[in-house]
C-alpha cells in the first residue's frame, strides 16, 4: 500500500522512511491512513495478551470499531500515528495526541503530546520501538510539539528502557500505580550520540549478515555450466565456503549442478537461506526477489545488469527493484554488482565473479562501485602480495553503499585499512561523518572518480575545485588519492607499516641517482628528507641491513626509504636482501620502511612474503608446490614482517607522505576543538520561519530570501546584518539618512554593480544632506537611473578589513564553510579557505589563519590587529545555522567588516530549499527510491 499526496492532499509523504533495525533487517515507517483498518486489526490479533495489557493497562482482547476508527483517522498535526511495516504487515505502531496543561486533547499552541507504542511480540527486541520513537519525535517537533508524556506500567521494563535510553532530557515519577515519563524532544548531544550509535550497530549488522551468511543460494545457474550464475556458483564452491550452498534453476532435472545440491526454486530448498546471489535476466529478477522474500532470505547480491546502467527505463526498473527488496525487509548489493568476498577463516565466502582461488587473507577491506575497477584492484593487490579481509563491489549501489561498509569496517577487528573507490559520495554529510569516526581508529583511503562530469553522465559534478574537495576530505581524516594505483600504493604501506611520527625521511640505497630522485620527491610532497646515504653499487645485503638498522635506531628520522638496483646475479640476491631488510625492521619495528626497486621483480614477492618458498619446513609447503594465495598466506603467517616495495621513487614517497599527513591528523584529533553552544540561538524559531517560507515553494525550487527575511533568519542565530533603507530618489535617500543617522553610505544594489566599489557604485562617509544629495546626483549621472541602480542608504560602521563569509552545500563534500578577504584576493586569486560543517572553535581559528592574506588581519606592516575572535564567532554561528537546518543551502555574508573592536555584516544573501529526502540530520533513514 502506497498512499500518495494525490489520493490524500494532507498525507505527509515525506514522513515515509526505510530503516535498518537492530538485527540488520529493514522495515518501512510510514503514517497510518484510513486504508489501514484491516492491517491494524490483523496486527492487533497477533499481539500477545500481555503486550495488550501493557498498552491499555487492562485486558483488551480486541479493538472495537471505534478504536479502529480512532487509530486510523488522523489530522497529521494534533493526532498522528506511524506504523513500522514489512511488506503489507504492521509490526509496530506509535501514536501521539496533542494535549493541553489539563491533559485533555488540544491544538496548537499546546506543545505537549501523549505518546504510546505497541510492537508485535515476534518483532520485539529488534529495535522497532526505538526507531519509531526517533521518527515520531521528529514529526512532533515539525508540528510544534516540544514534549512527550507517557504512562507505562512498572512491569513493562522494555518500554521504560526505550524511553530512558533515548538520550532526551526527561523527568520520571510514579503516580497512581504507573510510571509517568516526560521527555523534552529538543535533541541533545546525548540523544544524537545514542541515535548514531544505534545506526552504526544496525547498519554494521546488516552488512555482516551479507558477508557472513550461514547459507547461500545462487539463483540462475545454467545446466550447461556457462554464464554468470554458474561462474558465481563455482567460485563459492571452490573458495571453501563453510556454510550450506544451493543452486537454483527452474528447469533443473538432476540433484546436483557442478557438485552442488540443485533445486527448481528457492522455496524448494526446504532450509533457511541467508544470502541469495541472483544471476537471471533483469526481466526475471522481480520473480526471483519475490521468491527469496517469501522464503525469508536476509540479503541479495544481484549480478544482473540492465538497471541504472542502461538509461531512464533501467533507472525506473532499479527503483522498483529496491522498493520490492525493502518490502521484504532485505538488503541489496547491486544491481550490476561484481559480488562480495570475505576471507575470514570461519566463512571463506567468494560470492563474486573473481575466479578461485580467491585473494588470500589480509587486513585490508576494499569497496568499489565499479566492477572493472574492482577487478583491477584485486589483481594489483594479489600481484603485490597483499591480502584482504573483505571485498564488496556494489555496482549501481541502489542500497548498500560505501557508507554501510564503513559502518561495518569501523568495528570489524579483521580490517585495519579501508580502501574505497567511489564515483559519488551519495550522502556527503553522512560520508564525512562516518569517515571522520572511522579514520580515528583506522586509515580510510579513497580514490574518487567522476571528478569531471561528461555530458549525459549520471555522476554529478562539484562546485568546488578538486584541490578544495581533497582538502575538505582530509579534514575528515580521509586520505584522498587521485588514481587506483595510488590507492594500492598507499594501502600497502598502511597495512604493513606503523604510522610515522613526523615528516623526517632517511634515504639509503645502492644508487646515488635514485637517492637524489627520492630526495626531490620528498621535497615535492612537503617532507623533510635527510641527505641520501649512498651505499654504492658494491653494497651487499649485510650492508643494507646495517644501514637500515642504524637509520631505524636514529632519533633524527621518522621513516626510511630504501633504494635498490639490480646486481649482476639478481635472482640469487633478492631473497638475501629481503631477509636482511626484514631482520633490520624486526629489531626496530617502530618506524615505517618503504623500498624502491628498479627491475627487481623477485624482490617484490620476497619483501611481501609471497614468494614461492625455497625449502620445505613445518610451516611452509614443499618447493614443488605451486605458488597460490593460500600458500602465500601460510608464508605470511610464518614470517609476519612485510615491507612494501614500489617500482618508482615518486610512488613510494607519495605513500609515505600520505601516511605522514594521516599520522599528523590522528595526533591533532586529541585537540580537535568543540562546536560551541550559544544560549541566544533560536533554533525552533528558525525552523518555524523556514517552514513558512517554503510552504508554497515547489520541491525542486530554490528560494532566495528577501533582505528582510534573510536578516530575520540570521538574527535568530546571533548574526546581525546592518539594515539598509531603499533610496529610489534623492529625497528618499535624505529621509533614510535621517532615520539611520549620519554619517551614512550610499550604495547601488543592482546585480551587475553589487559589491563592485571599483566601479564607483559606493559613496562613503556622507556626513550631511548636501553631501548625500550631491553623491546621489553623481551616482545616477555616471551609472544610470535609480530604477536601474536600486540605491540604498546604510549607516557607516567603523573601518576595518573587508572579508567574505560563505556557506554552501556541495554535492561532493556536503556542507562547507568558506572564508576569504573581499575583493581581488578571493575573487581573482582564489585565496579562500574552507572547512566542513559543523565547524569547531579550532576549525574557525584555523580557517581565519589559513588564507595567504591572513597577515592583514593580524597587524601587517604596523597596522592594528582586528577583532578575529568576533570573526570566528560569526563563522561558528553560521556553521550552526547550516548544520541545524538542511533547508539552508547557501549563505553569503559580504562584506563582513572586521574592525579593531567588533564586526559589521553589511549584506547577506540566503538561499533555501526543501531538504533532500535523505539527509543526515533527522532520524535514521535509508536512501529513498
Secondary structure, DSSP 8 states (H G I E B T S, - for coil): ----TTT-TT--GGG-EEEE-TTS-EEEEEE--GGGHHHHHHHHHTS-HHHHHHHHSS---S--HHHHHHHH---SSSEEEEEEEETTEEEEEEEEEEE-TTSSB--TT--EEEEEEEE-GGGTTSSHHHHHHHHHHHHHHHTT--EEEEEEETT-HHHHHHHHTS---EEEEEETTEEEEEEE-S--HHHHHHHHHHHHHHHHHHHHHHHS-SEEEEE---TTS-SHHHHHHHHHHHTT-SSEEEEE-TT--SSEETTEEEESSSGGG-S--SEEEE-S-HHHHHHHHHHHHHHT--EEEE----SGGG-HHHHHHHHHHHHHHHHTT-EEEESS--EEEE--TTT-EEEESS-SS---EEEEEEEES-HHHHHHHHHHHHHTT--EEEEEE-TT-SSS-HHHHHHHHHH-TT-SEEEEEES--SSHHHHHHHHHHHHTTSEEEEEE--SS--TT-SS---SS-HHHHHHHHHHTTEEEESSHHHHHHHHHHHHHS---SSSEEEEEES-HHHHHHHHHHHHHTT-EE---EE--TT--HHHHHHHHHHHHH-TT-SEEEEEEE--TTHHHHHHHHHHHHHHHHHHSTTSEEEEEEES-HHHHHHHHT-S--SS-BTTB--TTS---HHHHHHHHHH-----EEESSHHHHHHHHHHHHHHHHHHHHGGG-------TT--HHHHHHHHHHHHTTS-TT--EE--HHHHHHHHHTTT--B--EEE-SSHHHHHHHHHHH-SSEEEEE--TTTTT-GGGT-EEEEE-SHHHHHHHHHHHHHHH--HHHH-EEEEE-----EEEEEEEEEETTTEEEEEEEETTHHHHTS--EEEEESS--HHHHHHHHHSSGGGGGGTTGGG-----HHHHHHHHHHHHHHHHH-TTEEEEEEEEEEE-SS-EEE--EEEEE----SS-SSSS------
